Amino acid sequence: MSERITVLKTYKLFIDGKFPRSESGRSMEVRSRDGDVHLCRASRKDLRDAVEAARRAQPGWAKATAYLRGQILYRIAEMLEGKRGELAAAIAATGAKGRKAITPADEVTLAVDRLVHYAGWADKYAQVLGCNNPVSGPFYNFTVPEPAGVVAAVCPDERPLLGLVSAVAPAVVSGNAVVAIASSTNPIPAAIFAEACATGDVPGGVINVLTGDRAELLPFVASHRDIDGVIAVNLTPAEGGVLRKGVAENLKRVSIHEGIDLSNKDACEHPWWIEPLVEMKTMWHPASA
């Protein structure tokens, strides 16, 4: 009987529907309870490649029907459900973090439920955020939301899966393409989430996932002129300052959710997480007297 060979896995980046290694050749180790896990460490060039992929994919994704966008988010939730054990083990690998103690299995459940929640908003948020404006004259005046474009989702260290889903889902459901910067301390759940996207009918480039050093990538996220918006969750004050200072030069939208208990559905599951990631377009239409 031949000796069994163990193949060590290195988690790759997820860019344009593919799994490339970092162009820099760098990797990082995450020390888990079962041994070190290797992941690619994204560079500034990897971020640029991800943004370019997102820009190519975003117009087609924005034109997709709300029904289709909702179905694809639901499909990702199905894929995560099938990886429940693997995700719970990945979350537990470095120890659960967060103000309110929840088990890794509970975090997976909350993440799946959150994806399903935002999938349900796909054909409803426009009615909540838009309106029919009262104007004087023989006109109809409508305000409707449109996606901002390419959005960077900066994820917290605590709740590595739930934080990722909470930042990505509101951006994607409203027609944006996303470049997600995973948790720095435990990016393994984000890498598994990327694998779920690859088999979850997500068009290439709509969701891109980068693992690496968040502090290294944040200044480039803030200064990149082809990123139209940023959603960030539970960053440190210093990291929030880097984002706000960097975007002052290019005026991109920045939505930083601070001090959020990610396990609190009332705080994280409503259309006001979508609202900062869309632009409002007002249309005038003549009407009969």
DOTORLUM-451705 format. One record per residue: x, y, z of N, C-alpha, C in turn; chain; residue in three letters. Coordinates in nm, 3 decimals, decimal comma. Layout:
N
      n_xx      n_yy      n_zz     ca_xx     ca_yy     ca_zz      c_xx      c_yy      c_zz   kette   rest
         X         Y         Z         X         Y         Z         X         Y         Z       A    ALA
...
//
This chain:
289
      n_xx      n_yy      n_zz     ca_xx     ca_yy     ca_zz      c_xx      c_yy      c_zz   kette   rest
     0,085    -0,120     0,000     0,000     0,000     0,000     0,089     0,125     0,000       A    MET
     0,065     0,214    -0,094     0,148     0,333    -0,107     0,118     0,432     0,005       A    SER
     0,219     0,510     0,039     0,203     0,610     0,145     0,119     0,726     0,094       A    GLU
     0,030     0,771     0,181    -0,058     0,882     0,144     0,019     1,013     0,146       A    ARG
     0,000     1,095     0,042     0,067     1,224     0,032    -0,033     1,335     0,060       A    ILE
     0,003     1,424     0,151    -0,083     1,538     0,182    -0,045     1,657     0,094       A    THR
    -0,142     1,711     0,022    -0,118     1,826    -0,065    -0,160     1,952     0,012       A    VAL
    -0,064     2,036     0,040    -0,093     2,160     0,112    -0,158     2,260     0,019       A    LEU
    -0,261     2,325     0,068    -0,337     2,419    -0,015    -0,294     2,562     0,014       A    LYS
    -0,272     2,638    -0,090    -0,254     2,782    -0,079    -0,376     2,850    -0,140       A    THR
    -0,447     2,926    -0,060    -0,565     2,996    -0,111    -0,521     3,111    -0,200       A    TYR
    -0,585     3,123    -0,315    -0,548     3,224    -0,414    -0,639     3,347    -0,401       A    LYS
    -0,603     3,451    -0,475    -0,690     3,566    -0,491    -0,806     3,528    -0,583       A    LEU
    -0,910     3,609    -0,584    -1,024     3,585    -0,673    -1,047     3,713    -0,754       A    PHE
    -1,005     3,710    -0,881    -1,012     3,828    -0,968    -1,072     3,787    -1,102       A    ILE
    -1,177     3,854    -1,144    -1,236     3,831    -1,276    -1,283     3,686    -1,293       A    ASP
    -1,332     3,627    -1,185    -1,382     3,491    -1,191    -1,274     3,385    -1,193       A    GLY
    -1,149     3,425    -1,175    -1,036     3,330    -1,177    -0,963     3,336    -1,044       A    LYS
    -0,872     3,243    -1,025    -0,797     3,233    -0,899    -0,647     3,248    -0,926       A    PHE
    -0,600     3,370    -0,950    -0,456     3,390    -0,973    -0,380     3,402    -0,842       A    PRO
    -0,251     3,374    -0,849    -0,163     3,411    -0,739    -0,132     3,560    -0,748       A    ARG
    -0,080     3,616    -0,640    -0,040     3,756    -0,644     0,069     3,777    -0,747       A    SER
     0,060     3,887    -0,822     0,163     3,914    -0,922     0,298     3,936    -0,858       A    GLU
     0,298     3,970    -0,728     0,423     3,994    -0,657     0,488     3,864    -0,612       A    SER
     0,414     3,755    -0,619     0,468     3,627    -0,573     0,466     3,612    -0,421       A    GLY
     0,411     3,710    -0,350     0,412     3,705    -0,204     0,300     3,616    -0,151       A    ARG
     0,323     3,562    -0,034     0,218     3,488     0,036     0,221     3,527     0,183       A    SER
     0,121     3,485     0,257     0,112     3,514     0,400     0,068     3,388     0,472       A    MET
     0,106     3,379     0,599     0,068     3,265     0,681    -0,035     3,309     0,784       A    GLU
    -0,137     3,229     0,801    -0,232     3,247     0,910    -0,214     3,128     1,003       A    VAL
    -0,176     3,157     1,126    -0,152     3,049     1,222    -0,285     3,004     1,282       A    ARG
    -0,322     2,883     1,250    -0,447     2,827     1,300    -0,418     2,722     1,404       A    SER
    -0,522     2,670     1,464    -0,506     2,568     1,567    -0,453     2,437     1,507       A    ARG
    -0,476     2,418     1,380    -0,435     2,293     1,315    -0,308     2,308     1,232       A    ASP
    -0,243     2,422     1,242    -0,121     2,444     1,164    -0,135     2,567     1,075       A    GLY
    -0,026     2,609     1,014    -0,025     2,729     0,932    -0,101     2,707     0,801       A    ASP
    -0,175     2,811     0,761    -0,246     2,811     0,633    -0,187     2,923     0,548       A    VAL
    -0,159     2,894     0,423    -0,095     2,991     0,334    -0,199     3,056     0,243       A    HIS
    -0,191     3,187     0,230    -0,277     3,263     0,140    -0,192     3,361     0,061       A    LEU
    -0,240     3,399    -0,055    -0,170     3,500    -0,133    -0,186     3,637    -0,069       A    CYS
    -0,080     3,716    -0,076    -0,082     3,851    -0,022    -0,091     3,950    -0,138       A    ARG
    -0,206     4,015    -0,151    -0,232     4,101    -0,264    -0,144     4,226    -0,260       A    ALA
    -0,110     4,273    -0,379    -0,029     4,393    -0,395    -0,114     4,504    -0,457       A    SER
    -0,051     4,619    -0,474    -0,118     4,732    -0,541    -0,157     4,695    -0,684       A    ARG
    -0,073     4,619    -0,752    -0,104     4,574    -0,888    -0,224     4,479    -0,889       A    LYS
    -0,233     4,391    -0,791    -0,349     4,302    -0,781    -0,477     4,383    -0,761       A    ASP
    -0,470     4,486    -0,677    -0,586     4,573    -0,658    -0,625     4,638    -0,790       A    LEU
    -0,528     4,687    -0,865    -0,558     4,750    -0,993    -0,622     4,651    -1,090       A    ARG
    -0,570     4,528    -1,093    -0,629     4,426    -1,180    -0,773     4,396    -1,140       A    ASP
    -0,799     4,391    -1,010    -0,935     4,364    -0,962    -1,030     4,477    -0,998       A    ALA
    -0,982     4,602    -0,987    -1,066     4,717    -1,021    -1,097     4,716    -1,171       A    VAL
    -0,999     4,685    -1,253    -1,022     4,680    -1,397    -1,123     4,571    -1,433       A    GLU
    -1,114     4,457    -1,366    -1,210     4,349    -1,390    -1,350     4,392    -1,347       A    ALA
    -1,358     4,459    -1,233    -1,488     4,506    -1,184    -1,548     4,610    -1,279       A    ALA
    -1,463     4,698    -1,332    -1,513     4,802    -1,424    -1,569     4,740    -1,551       A    ARG
    -1,504     4,636    -1,602    -1,554     4,569    -1,722    -1,687     4,499    -1,696       A    ARG
    -1,702     4,443    -1,577    -1,820     4,363    -1,547    -1,940     4,447    -1,503       A    ALA
    -1,914     4,565    -1,449    -2,021     4,640    -1,383    -2,136     4,682    -1,476       A    GLN
    -2,112     4,731    -1,598    -2,227     4,772    -1,680    -2,324     4,657    -1,708       A    PRO
    -2,272     4,539    -1,738    -2,360     4,426    -1,763    -2,436     4,383    -1,639       A    GLY
    -2,369     4,390    -1,523    -2,435     4,354    -1,397    -2,544     4,456    -1,363       A    TRP
    -2,519     4,583    -1,387    -2,620     4,685    -1,360    -2,742     4,668    -1,449       A    ALA
    -2,721     4,620    -1,572    -2,833     4,600    -1,665    -2,910     4,471    -1,637       A    LYS
    -2,853     4,382    -1,558    -2,923     4,258    -1,525    -3,052     4,290    -1,449       A    ALA
    -3,150     4,207    -1,466    -3,277     4,231    -1,397    -3,259     4,216    -1,247       A    THR
    -3,344     4,286    -1,172    -3,339     4,274    -1,026    -3,364     4,129    -0,984       A    ALA
    -3,450     4,062    -1,057    -3,479     3,921    -1,027    -3,351     3,837    -1,037       A    TYR
    -3,273     3,859    -1,143    -3,151     3,781    -1,163    -3,050     3,812    -1,054       A    LEU
    -3,031     3,939    -1,019    -2,936     3,973    -0,913    -2,975     3,907    -0,781       A    ARG
    -3,104     3,910    -0,751    -3,150     3,846    -0,628    -3,128     3,696    -0,631       A    GLY
    -3,152     3,633    -0,746    -3,133     3,489    -0,757    -2,986     3,451    -0,741       A    GLN
    -2,896     3,533    -0,792    -2,754     3,501    -0,780    -2,706     3,516    -0,636       A    ILE
    -2,753     3,619    -0,566    -2,720     3,629    -0,424    -2,773     3,509    -0,347       A    LEU
    -2,893     3,467    -0,382    -2,951     3,349    -0,316    -2,868     3,225    -0,347       A    TYR
    -2,818     3,217    -0,470    -2,736     3,102    -0,509    -2,604     3,100    -0,430       A    ARG
    -2,544     3,217    -0,406    -2,423     3,221    -0,322    -2,455     3,169    -0,183       A    ILE
    -2,571     3,210    -0,130    -2,613     3,161     0,001    -2,624     3,009     0,002       A    ALA
    -2,677     2,953    -0,106    -2,686     2,807    -0,117    -2,547     2,744    -0,115       A    GLU
    -2,454     2,803    -0,186    -2,318     2,751    -0,190    -2,252     2,758    -0,052       A    MET
    -2,274     2,866     0,021    -2,219     2,877     0,156    -2,282     2,773     0,248       A    LEU
    -2,409     2,749     0,229    -2,476     2,647     0,310    -2,411     2,511     0,289       A    GLU
    -2,371     2,482     0,166    -2,304     2,356     0,137    -2,164     2,348     0,194       A    GLY
    -2,105     2,465     0,225    -1,971     2,469     0,283    -1,975     2,504     0,432       A    LYS
    -2,088     2,477     0,496    -2,108     2,518     0,634    -1,997     2,466     0,726       A    ARG
    -1,967     2,337     0,718    -1,865     2,281     0,805    -1,728     2,340     0,781       A    GLY
    -1,692     2,356     0,653    -1,562     2,411     0,619    -1,550     2,556     0,667       A    GLU
    -1,657     2,633     0,651    -1,654     2,772     0,694    -1,644     2,785     0,845       A    LEU
    -1,722     2,704     0,917    -1,718     2,709     1,063    -1,579     2,674     1,114       A    ALA
    -1,516     2,574     1,052    -1,381     2,536     1,092    -1,282     2,649     1,062       A    ALA
    -1,300     2,718     0,949    -1,211     2,828     0,914    -1,227     2,945     1,010       A    ALA
    -1,349     2,973     1,050    -1,373     3,082     1,145    -1,311     3,048     1,280       A    ILE
    -1,325     2,922     1,320    -1,273     2,879     1,450    -1,122     2,865     1,450       A    ALA
    -1,060     2,863     1,331    -0,917     2,834     1,321    -0,832     2,930     1,403       A    ALA
    -0,870     3,057     1,403    -0,791     3,157     1,476    -0,865     3,210     1,598       A    THR
    -0,977     3,145     1,631    -1,053     3,189     1,747    -1,158     3,290     1,709       A    GLY
    -1,279     3,275     1,762    -1,388     3,368     1,733    -1,361     3,501     1,802       A    ALA
    -1,383     3,611     1,729    -1,363     3,744     1,785    -1,491     3,826     1,770       A    LYS
    -1,514     3,914     1,863    -1,632     3,999     1,857    -1,680     4,032     1,997       A    GLY
    -1,753     4,140     2,007    -1,799     4,183     2,138    -1,900     4,087     2,198       A    ARG
    -1,988     4,033     2,114    -2,089     3,940     2,159    -2,050     3,801     2,114       A    LYS
    -2,040     3,710     2,209    -1,993     3,575     2,177    -2,098     3,500     2,096       A    ALA
    -2,061     3,458     1,977    -2,143     3,367     1,898    -2,049     3,259     1,845       A    ILE
    -2,103     3,141     1,824    -2,020     3,031     1,778    -1,990     3,047     1,629       A    THR
    -1,883     2,983     1,580    -1,857     2,987     1,436    -1,975     2,937     1,353       A    PRO
    -2,043     2,834     1,401    -2,160     2,783     1,328    -2,270     2,889     1,321       A    ALA
    -2,288     2,965     1,430    -2,387     3,072     1,430    -2,348     3,182     1,332       A    ASP
    -2,219     3,210     1,321    -2,175     3,313     1,227    -2,206     3,273     1,083       A    GLU
    -2,186     3,146     1,051    -2,219     3,098     0,917    -2,369     3,112     0,893       A    VAL
    -2,450     3,077     0,991    -2,596     3,089     0,977    -2,636     3,234     0,953       A    THR
    -2,578     3,325     1,030    -2,610     3,467     1,013    -2,567     3,518     0,876       A    LEU
    -2,451     3,472     0,828    -2,403     3,515     0,697    -2,494     3,467     0,585       A    ALA
    -2,537     3,342     0,593    -2,630     3,288     0,493    -2,762     3,364     0,496       A    VAL
    -2,814     3,387     0,616    -2,940     3,460     0,630    -2,927     3,602     0,576       A    ASP
    -2,811     3,665     0,597    -2,793     3,803     0,550    -2,791     3,811     0,397       A    ARG
    -2,730     3,713     0,334    -2,732     3,708     0,188    -2,874     3,692     0,137       A    LEU
    -2,951     3,604     0,200    -3,091     3,584     0,159    -3,171     3,712     0,182       A    VAL
    -3,143     3,780     0,294    -3,213     3,905     0,322    -3,191     4,007     0,211       A    HIS
    -3,064     4,030     0,174    -3,037     4,130     0,071    -3,081     4,083    -0,067       A    TYR
    -3,082     3,953    -0,090    -3,139     3,903    -0,216    -3,284     3,946    -0,230       A    ALA
    -3,356     3,949    -0,119    -3,495     3,991    -0,122    -3,515     4,139    -0,151       A    GLY
    -3,410     4,221    -0,126    -3,421     4,365    -0,153    -3,396     4,399    -0,300       A    TRP
    -3,353     4,303    -0,381    -3,312     4,333    -0,518    -3,419     4,407    -0,597       A    ALA
    -3,545     4,367    -0,583    -3,652     4,432    -0,660    -3,737     4,524    -0,573       A    ASP
    -3,685     4,562    -0,456    -3,765     4,646    -0,365    -3,695     4,775    -0,321       A    LYS
    -3,561     4,774    -0,317    -3,492     4,891    -0,261    -3,519     5,017    -0,344       A    TYR
    -3,539     5,002    -0,475    -3,562     5,120    -0,560    -3,692     5,191    -0,521       A    ALA
    -3,793     5,114    -0,481    -3,919     5,175    -0,438    -3,904     5,247    -0,305       A    GLN
    -3,816     5,196    -0,219    -3,796     5,258    -0,088    -3,710     5,384    -0,099       A    VAL
    -3,603     5,377    -0,180    -3,511     5,489    -0,189    -3,555     5,593    -0,292       A    LEU
    -3,629     5,551    -0,394    -3,676     5,644    -0,497    -3,810     5,707    -0,458       A    GLY
    -3,858     5,795    -0,545    -3,985     5,862    -0,514    -4,042     5,929    -0,639       A    CYS
    -4,168     5,965    -0,629    -4,238     6,046    -0,730    -4,250     6,186    -0,670       A    ASN
    -4,178     6,283    -0,726    -4,168     6,415    -0,663    -4,284     6,505    -0,704       A    ASN
    -4,344     6,579    -0,609    -4,449     6,675    -0,642    -4,389     6,801    -0,705       A    PRO
    -4,423     6,830    -0,829    -4,371     6,947    -0,898    -4,487     7,026    -0,958       A    VAL
    -4,460     7,153    -0,985    -4,561     7,240    -1,046    -4,548     7,234    -1,197       A    SER
    -4,658     7,213    -1,266    -4,656     7,210    -1,411    -4,699     7,075    -1,465       A    GLY
    -4,716     7,065    -1,595    -4,764     6,940    -1,656    -4,650     6,838    -1,673       A    PRO
    -4,594     6,797    -1,561    -4,481     6,705    -1,566    -4,497     6,597    -1,459       A    PHE
    -4,439     6,481    -1,488    -4,408     6,382    -1,385    -4,260     6,396    -1,353       A    TYR
    -4,226     6,384    -1,226    -4,087     6,397    -1,184    -4,053     6,279    -1,093       A    ASN
    -3,960     6,192    -1,141    -3,924     6,071    -1,068    -3,777     6,078    -1,026       A    PHE
    -3,748     6,026    -0,909    -3,610     6,005    -0,865    -3,590     5,856    -0,843       A    THR
    -3,489     5,800    -0,910    -3,464     5,656    -0,901    -3,316     5,633    -0,870       A    VAL
    -3,283     5,528    -0,794    -3,143     5,499    -0,764    -3,074     5,423    -0,876       A    PRO
    -2,946     5,454    -0,897    -2,862     5,382    -0,990    -2,732     5,344    -0,919       A    GLU
    -2,671     5,232    -0,955    -2,548     5,191    -0,887    -2,436     5,292    -0,906       A    PRO
    -2,353     5,306    -0,803    -2,241     5,400    -0,810    -2,137     5,355    -0,912       A    ALA
    -2,116     5,223    -0,922    -2,017     5,171    -1,018    -1,932     5,062    -0,956       A    GLY
    -1,805     5,091    -0,932    -1,712     4,998    -0,869    -1,697     5,037    -0,722       A    VAL
    -1,724     4,943    -0,633    -1,722     4,970    -0,490    -1,619     4,879    -0,423       A    VAL
    -1,536     4,937    -0,338    -1,444     4,859    -0,255    -1,512     4,830    -0,122       A    ALA
    -1,513     4,703    -0,084    -1,571     4,661     0,043    -1,456     4,623     0,137       A    ALA
    -1,437     4,703     0,240    -1,327     4,681     0,334    -1,383     4,612     0,458       A    VAL
    -1,336     4,492     0,482    -1,398     4,405     0,582    -1,322     4,410     0,714       A    CYS
    -1,393     4,388     0,825    -1,330     4,396     0,957    -1,257     4,266     0,992       A    PRO
    -1,175     4,272     1,097    -1,109     4,152     1,144    -1,205     4,062     1,222       A    ASP
    -1,291     4,123     1,300    -1,388     4,043     1,374    -1,497     3,992     1,279       A    GLU
    -1,549     3,876     1,308    -1,653     3,816     1,224    -1,608     3,813     1,077       A    ARG
    -1,503     3,738     1,044    -1,444     3,748     0,910    -1,539     3,712     0,797       A    PRO
    -1,633     3,621     0,820    -1,730     3,587     0,715    -1,849     3,682     0,718       A    LEU
    -1,905     3,703     0,835    -2,022     3,789     0,847    -1,990     3,933     0,809       A    LEU
    -1,870     3,979     0,845    -1,829     4,114     0,807    -1,816     4,129     0,657       A    GLY
    -1,763     4,026     0,592    -1,749     4,028     0,446    -1,885     4,033     0,379       A    LEU
    -1,976     3,946     0,420    -2,109     3,942     0,359    -2,183     4,072     0,383       A    VAL
    -2,170     4,129     0,504    -2,241     4,252     0,538    -2,196     4,369     0,452       A    SER
    -2,069     4,368     0,409    -2,018     4,476     0,324    -2,045     4,451     0,177       A    ALA
    -2,037     4,326     0,134    -2,048     4,294    -0,008    -2,193     4,292    -0,057       A    VAL
    -2,282     4,232     0,020    -2,420     4,211    -0,027    -2,493     4,341    -0,063       A    ALA
    -2,489     4,447     0,021    -2,561     4,570    -0,018    -2,507     4,634    -0,145       A    PRO
    -2,377     4,617    -0,170    -2,318     4,676    -0,291    -2,357     4,597    -0,415       A    ALA
    -2,351     4,466    -0,405    -2,377     4,382    -0,522    -2,524     4,383    -0,562       A    VAL
    -2,612     4,380    -0,464    -2,755     4,370    -0,496    -2,805     4,494    -0,569       A    VAL
    -2,737     4,607    -0,549    -2,780     4,731    -0,614    -2,712     4,755    -0,747       A    SER
    -2,639     4,655    -0,800    -2,583     4,666    -0,933    -2,439     4,711    -0,941       A    GLY
    -2,372     4,724    -0,826    -2,231     4,759    -0,826    -2,145     4,633    -0,844       A    ASN
    -2,025     4,651    -0,897    -1,923     4,547    -0,894    -1,831     4,576    -0,777       A    ALA
    -1,781     4,471    -0,711    -1,715     4,486    -0,582    -1,574     4,430    -0,585       A    VAL
    -1,484     4,504    -0,518    -1,351     4,454    -0,485    -1,345     4,447    -0,333       A    VAL
    -1,344     4,327    -0,278    -1,349     4,308    -0,133    -1,209     4,288    -0,078       A    ALA
    -1,177     4,363     0,028    -1,051     4,348     0,100    -1,082     4,267     0,225       A    ILE
    -1,032     4,146     0,232    -1,069     4,053     0,338    -1,008     4,091     0,472       A    ALA
    -1,058     4,028     0,577    -0,999     4,040     0,710    -0,850     4,009     0,704       A    SER
    -0,770     4,087     0,775    -0,626     4,063     0,775    -0,586     3,950     0,870       A    SER
    -0,658     3,937     0,980    -0,621     3,837     1,080    -0,670     3,697     1,044       A    THR
    -0,784     3,687     0,978    -0,834     3,557     0,936    -0,904     3,569     0,801       A    ASN
    -0,828     3,570     0,692    -0,888     3,582     0,558    -0,936     3,449     0,500       A    PRO
    -0,921     3,340     0,575    -0,958     3,209     0,520    -1,107     3,203     0,482       A    ILE
    -1,200     3,249     0,568    -1,341     3,245     0,527    -1,368     3,324     0,399       A    PRO
    -1,296     3,435     0,378    -1,315     3,513     0,255    -1,270     3,433     0,134       A    ALA
    -1,161     3,357     0,148    -1,113     3,274     0,037    -1,214     3,164     0,004       A    ALA
    -1,277     3,108     0,106    -1,380     3,007     0,083    -1,504     3,071     0,021       A    ILE
    -1,538     3,192     0,065    -1,650     3,266     0,005    -1,625     3,287    -0,144       A    PHE
    -1,501     3,317    -0,181    -1,468     3,336    -0,323    -1,493     3,207    -0,401       A    ALA
    -1,460     3,094    -0,342    -1,486     2,966    -0,409    -1,636     2,944    -0,427       A    GLU
    -1,717     2,989    -0,330    -1,862     2,979    -0,344    -1,912     3,069    -0,456       A    ALA
    -1,853     3,187    -0,472    -1,893     3,276    -0,581    -1,861     3,214    -0,717       A    CYS
    -1,746     3,146    -0,725    -1,705     3,087    -0,853    -1,802     2,980    -0,899       A    ALA
    -1,869     2,913    -0,805    -1,967     2,809    -0,840    -2,110     2,855    -0,817       A    THR
    -2,126     2,985    -0,789    -2,258     3,037    -0,757    -2,317     3,126    -0,863       A    GLY
    -2,275     3,110    -0,989    -2,331     3,183    -1,102    -2,297     3,332    -1,103       A    ASP
    -2,199     3,375    -1,023    -2,161     3,516    -1,023    -2,080     3,545    -1,149       A    VAL
    -2,122     3,641    -1,232    -2,042     3,673    -1,351    -1,901     3,718    -1,313       A    PRO
    -1,804     3,680    -1,396    -1,665     3,715    -1,368    -1,647     3,864    -1,352       A    GLY
    -1,580     3,905    -1,246    -1,552     4,046    -1,222    -1,652     4,117    -1,134       A    GLY
    -1,769     4,060    -1,113    -1,870     4,127    -1,030    -1,828     4,127    -0,884       A    VAL
    -1,773     4,016    -0,837    -1,718     4,008    -0,701    -1,573     3,963    -0,712       A    ILE
    -1,483     4,043    -0,658    -1,341     4,011    -0,654    -1,297     4,014    -0,508       A    ASN
    -1,213     3,919    -0,468    -1,173     3,908    -0,328    -1,021     3,908    -0,320       A    VAL
    -0,968     4,003    -0,242    -0,824     4,014    -0,220    -0,792     3,984    -0,074       A    LEU
    -0,694     3,898    -0,052    -0,644     3,872     0,082    -0,506     3,935     0,095       A    THR
    -0,475     3,981     0,216    -0,346     4,045     0,236    -0,347     4,136     0,356       A    GLY
    -0,262     4,234     0,353    -0,247     4,330     0,463    -0,337     4,450     0,434       A    ASP
    -0,444     4,464     0,512    -0,539     4,572     0,489    -0,473     4,709     0,500       A    ARG
    -0,382     4,724     0,597    -0,315     4,854     0,615    -0,234     4,891     0,492       A    ALA
    -0,178     4,793     0,424    -0,101     4,819     0,302    -0,191     4,862     0,187       A    GLU
    -0,309     4,801     0,176    -0,396     4,825     0,061    -0,486     4,947     0,077       A    LEU
    -0,516     4,986     0,201    -0,612     5,095     0,223    -0,573     5,226     0,154       A    LEU
    -0,448     5,272     0,161    -0,415     5,398     0,093    -0,439     5,391    -0,058       A    PRO
    -0,416     5,275    -0,118    -0,438     5,260    -0,261    -0,588     5,255    -0,293       A    PHE
    -0,666     5,196    -0,205    -0,812     5,196    -0,221    -0,863     5,340    -0,218       A    VAL
    -0,815     5,417    -0,120    -0,862     5,555    -0,104    -0,824     5,643    -0,222       A    ALA
    -0,705     5,622    -0,278    -0,656     5,712    -0,383    -0,692     5,667    -0,524       A    SER
    -0,740     5,545    -0,541    -0,766     5,493    -0,675    -0,883     5,568    -0,739       A    HIS
    -0,859     5,627    -0,853    -0,960     5,712    -0,917    -1,069     5,634    -0,989       A    ARG
    -1,050     5,504    -1,008    -1,153     5,427    -1,077    -1,239     5,348    -0,980       A    ASP
    -1,221     5,370    -0,849    -1,312     5,317    -0,748    -1,411     5,427    -0,715       A    ILE
    -1,539     5,399    -0,733    -1,642     5,503    -0,718    -1,695     5,516    -0,576       A    ASP
    -1,678     5,412    -0,495    -1,730     5,417    -0,359    -1,662     5,314    -0,272       A    GLY
    -1,673     5,336    -0,141    -1,615     5,244    -0,043    -1,718     5,219     0,065       A    VAL
    -1,737     5,092     0,102    -1,812     5,057     0,221    -1,717     4,984     0,314       A    ILE
    -1,707     5,031     0,436    -1,614     4,973     0,533    -1,688     4,947     0,663       A    ALA
    -1,649     4,841     0,731    -1,718     4,800     0,853    -1,618     4,783     0,966       A    VAL
    -1,644     4,853     1,077    -1,569     4,836     1,202    -1,418     4,844     1,184       A    ASN
    -1,373     4,949     1,115    -1,231     4,973     1,105    -1,182     5,043     1,231       A    LEU
    -1,051     5,046     1,250    -0,995     5,124     1,359    -1,005     5,273     1,323       A    THR
    -1,001     5,362     1,422    -1,004     5,505     1,390    -0,893     5,547     1,294       A    PRO
    -0,775     5,487     1,308    -0,665     5,522     1,218    -0,695     5,480     1,075       A    ALA
    -0,753     5,361     1,057    -0,786     5,313     0,923    -0,897     5,398     0,862       A    GLU
    -0,996     5,435     0,943    -1,101     5,524     0,893    -1,045     5,658     0,850       A    GLY
    -0,945     5,706     0,925    -0,882     5,832     0,888    -0,808     5,824     0,757       A    GLY
    -0,743     5,711     0,730    -0,673     5,692     0,603    -0,771     5,699     0,487       A    VAL
    -0,886     5,635     0,502    -0,986     5,637     0,395    -1,040     5,778     0,373       A    LEU
    -1,078     5,845     0,480    -1,139     5,977     0,466    -1,040     6,079     0,409       A    ARG
    -0,917     6,071     0,452    -0,816     6,163     0,401    -0,785     6,135     0,255       A    LYS
    -0,776     6,007     0,219    -0,741     5,971     0,083    -0,846     6,009    -0,019       A    GLY
    -0,974     5,996     0,019    -1,080     6,023    -0,078    -1,108     6,171    -0,092       A    VAL
    -1,051     6,253    -0,006    -1,074     6,397    -0,017    -1,022     6,451    -0,149       A    ALA
    -0,925     6,382    -0,207    -0,866     6,429    -0,332    -0,947     6,386    -0,454       A    GLU
    -1,020     6,273    -0,444    -1,094     6,224    -0,561    -1,244     6,218    -0,540       A    ASN
    -1,291     6,251    -0,418    -1,434     6,269    -0,391    -1,518     6,145    -0,415       A    LEU
    -1,462     6,027    -0,393    -1,547     5,907    -0,401    -1,634     5,896    -0,277       A    LYS
    -1,743     5,823    -0,290    -1,833     5,802    -0,177    -1,767     5,708    -0,075       A    ARG
    -1,779     5,740     0,052    -1,727     5,653     0,156    -1,835     5,635     0,263       A    VAL
    -1,868     5,509     0,292    -1,963     5,476     0,397    -1,892     5,387     0,497       A    SER
    -1,866     5,441     0,615    -1,795     5,365     0,719    -1,894     5,336     0,833       A    ILE
    -1,923     5,210     0,853    -2,012     5,169     0,962    -1,923     5,136     1,082       A    HIS
    -1,935     5,218     1,186    -1,845     5,206     1,301    -1,921     5,155     1,423       A    GLU
    -1,853     5,072     1,502    -1,913     5,023     1,625    -2,036     4,937     1,605       A    GLY
    -2,042     4,865     1,494    -2,159     4,785     1,461    -2,146     4,645     1,520       A    ILE
    -2,250     4,599     1,588    -2,258     4,459     1,628    -2,312     4,381     1,509       A    ASP
    -2,224     4,311     1,438    -2,262     4,246     1,314    -2,363     4,134     1,333       A    LEU
    -2,375     4,084     1,455    -2,475     3,980     1,480    -2,614     4,037     1,503       A    SER
    -2,625     4,170     1,508    -2,754     4,238     1,530    -2,822     4,261     1,396       A    ASN
    -2,925     4,185     1,367    -2,993     4,197     1,238    -3,057     4,334     1,220       A    LYS
    -3,111     4,391     1,328    -3,176     4,522     1,317    -3,077     4,630     1,274       A    ASP
    -2,949     4,614     1,309    -2,849     4,715     1,276    -2,792     4,697     1,136       A    ALA
    -2,801     4,576     1,081    -2,728     4,546     0,957    -2,816     4,507     0,840       A    CYS
    -2,944     4,488     0,861    -3,027     4,436     0,753    -3,140     4,535     0,723       A    GLU
    -3,107     4,636     0,645    -3,208     4,733     0,602    -3,153     4,809     0,481       A    HIS
    -3,239     4,875     0,404    -3,194     4,938     0,279    -3,101     5,057     0,298       A    PRO
    -3,085     5,105     0,420    -2,996     5,220     0,440    -2,849     5,179     0,435       A    TRP
    -2,820     5,050     0,427    -2,685     5,006     0,393    -2,664     5,012     0,242       A    TRP
    -2,772     5,009     0,167    -2,764     5,018     0,021    -2,754     5,164    -0,023       A    ILE
    -2,823     5,252     0,045    -2,840     5,392     0,001    -2,709     5,466    -0,027       A    GLU
    -2,602     5,450     0,056    -2,477     5,524     0,024    -2,405     5,473    -0,100       A    PRO
    -2,448     5,359    -0,153    -2,377     5,296    -0,265    -2,448     5,316    -0,398       A    LEU
    -2,547     5,404    -0,400    -2,619     5,434    -0,523    -2,620     5,585    -0,546       A    VAL
    -2,636     5,623    -0,671    -2,659     5,764    -0,707    -2,807     5,782    -0,738       A    GLU
    -2,856     5,903    -0,717    -2,997     5,931    -0,744    -3,012     6,007    -0,876       A    MET
    -3,093     5,954    -0,965    -3,117     6,018    -1,095    -3,261     6,067    -1,098       A    LYS
    -3,278     6,195    -1,133    -3,411     6,254    -1,141    -3,450     6,273    -1,287       A    THR
    -3,571     6,231    -1,321    -3,621     6,236    -1,459    -3,749     6,316    -1,466       A    MET
    -3,757     6,401    -1,568    -3,878     6,478    -1,594    -3,950     6,418    -1,717       A    TRP
    -4,080     6,405    -1,706    -4,158     6,348    -1,814    -4,285     6,430    -1,833       A    HIS
    -4,313     6,475    -1,955    -4,435     6,555    -1,974    -4,560     6,473    -1,948       A    PRO
    -4,659     6,541    -1,897    -4,787     6,476    -1,869    -4,899     6,559    -1,926       A    ALA
    -5,009     6,497    -1,956    -5,125     6,571    -2,008    -5,183     6,657    -1,898       A    SER
    -5,244     6,763    -1,936    -5,301     6,854    -1,839    -5,416     6,790    -1,765       A    ALA
//
